Structure formats: structure tokens, C-alpha cells
Amino acid sequence: MNIEEILTNCQETIKYEFRNKSHLLEAITHRTYANESKKKMKYNQRLEFLGDSVLSLIMSDYLFRKYNTSKEGLLSKVKSSLVSQKSLADISKELKLGNFLLLGHGEEASGGRYRDNMLEDLFEAIVGAIYLDSGITNATRFVMMAYRNRLNNLDIDNFDKDYKTIFQELIQKKHKTSPIYKSYEFHDENNHEMFKAELYVNDKNFATGIGKSKKEAETEAAKKALDRIEKASITIKKNKKTNK
């Protein structure tokens, strides 16, 4: 794709048409691409700086208004999670924003398009570019669109609890029993020490997690178990609506 096609496809993906497309071009341009370009180009580090602050404001405003009885400490933790590198990288992957990154040859060859830090910077730069192009309203609209599922599924009451605690309380309430974790140490293909945790409820394997530590593996298993329960609940609700 040429640059015009990339800009067009990116705008369709983020559902925003730029008044000044140079803002978007700057947002998707990495320093390595600009350095290799024959003509002088702006790259996205300045927009990333701006977008970081704009995103923080948008999330702070949303959480402040939505959860008007929650304490500042909890809101800060929730916001930090929502704007973390992992969250932004995951959202960029969901939207396939990495497809639009302009990278230098070396960065492209080393897989830079799929690295979390690159995708985090790209998302923030796009937020900054939209804000620069037309202000906070459209920047907020884009952020809310990108975060829709996360915000709809945000369980702020349980946010301070880890996945293992949440799952244990749920199982104790529903089944009057406690989950059991069986953990095993193993080595991956690169001979790195890893852990596998199997989560059992009433002697049935409910979920499996893998991590660099026993705690990380068990946490991953509990998270998968909660995801499984949530998906099952959604399916049941859909079936009930269909049968009406």
C-alpha cells in the first residue's frame, strides 16, 4: 500500500476523518522511517507525549463522573490499569493499528510492528493527533469507541481483588467449595524455567495457566476460569432472549 492508502484505511479503522491528514501521517510515522526518508518528515514522539496527557484526562473524567462515590485511590489504580502499556498495546492489536505503522527497514525486520511499546506509542500518538486536529470531543469519541468493551466489563467493585480471590469467592458462594491449584515446573523450548497451574473445582479441571512463576501461572488459570464463566453467562442470556 502507498501512504495515501494507508491513511485512508487507518481513518476507516479509527472511524475518524482528519481535517489535516498531516497529523495522522505524523502519528503513524516512527522515527526510523523518518530517518530513512529522503525528505524531512515528522515522527510520532511529540504526538505520543500529547496523546498520553489527553488520554489520561479522558479516562480521569470518565471514571470521575461514572463512579462518583469511589475514592481517589481506587480510581487512580483503575486509570493506571486502563492506560497501561499492556492495555494500549492490546487495544492497538484488536484494532490492527500496527498495520498502519511506517517503520524503517531494520525496525520492520526485527518485528517492531508487533511490539507492545510500539503499539502503545502508536495509540497515544493517534489520540494526540485527533485532539490536535479537532479537539477533545472527537478524541474522547475515539477513545470511548476503542475502550467500549473494557469499560462495559469493568468491575470496579472487585478491582482491588486479584483473579484468584474473585474466583474463590465466586466458587465458594455458588458451590460451597474452594478451588484447588496443582502446579508443575517445566522448561520451555528455550530451556527457560516455567510453571503450569491446573485449576480444579470439585475434582474437575476447570482451567490451565502458564507463567514464569507459580503465582503467575495460578493467576492466569483463575483469569481464564473467570473468562469461561463470563462467556457461559453471556451465552445463556443470549439463548434466553432467542427463546422468548
Buried (B, 14 or more C-beta within 10 A) or exposed (E): EEEEEBBBBBBEBBEBEBEEBBBBBBBBBBBBBBEBEEEEBBBBBBBBEBBBEBBBBBBBEBBEEEBEEBEEEBBEEBBEBBBEEEBBBBBBEEBEBBBBBBBBEEBBEEEBBEBBEBBBBBBBBBBBBBBBBBEEEBBBBBBEEBBEEBBEEBEBEBBEEBBBEBBBEBBEEEEEEEBEBEBEEEEEEEEEEBBBBBBBBEEEEBBBBBBEEBBBBBBBBBBBBBEEBEEEEEEEEEEEEEEE
